[in-house]
Amino acid sequence: MRRTRLTDAPCPIARGLHEVAESWSLLILRDAMRGLTRFDEFQRSIGLATNMLARRLQTLVEAGLLERRPYQERPPRHAYHLTAKGRDFLPVLVAMADWGNRWLMPDGAFRLVDRETGRTVDPLLIDRNTGRAIRLEGIRSEMPAAGTPPAAAPTSEEHPE
C-alpha cells in the first residue's frame, strides 16, 4: 500500500496533520504556549525520553512552528520559542482543550483562565470577517479543482502577530 503524502494534499487539515499530528508535538506546542522554552522544561513536563523529545523539537523547528535560539555558550544550550506560525496554532490547542474538557474530563477540573480577570474562558470559534459564530450547520468546505494551485500563505500584513 502506497502512503499518501499529506504535504501535497488539497486539504488544509491534511497538511496541518503532516506537521503536528504526532501527539508529543501537540504537547510540546501546548507547553510552549504556556511559556516553556528549554529542553529540560519540556522533558519534565511531558516525561518523554530525551532522544524522542530531541526529534520532536527538531521536527517542529523544521516545520517552522518553533525556532531554536542559543541561551548559553558553555556548554552550548538552546531554547525553543514559538514562531508566528507556532503562535497561530493557539486556536487549535484551545479548541482541543475545550473539546477534551467538555467530553473527556467529566470532573471539569481543567479550565482556561483569562490572565487579567481570572475568569474562566469559554472558547467560541468565530468568523474573523463577520464576527459570527461558526457552526456546522452554517458552513461547507470547498476543495480546489484538481490542478488548481493552493492559495498562498498569509503575509505578515494579512496576519499580524
Helices and strands as residue ranges (DSSP letters): G 6-8, H 12-20, H 23-33, H 39-46, H 50-62, E 66-72, E 77-82, H 84-87, H 90-104, G 136-138
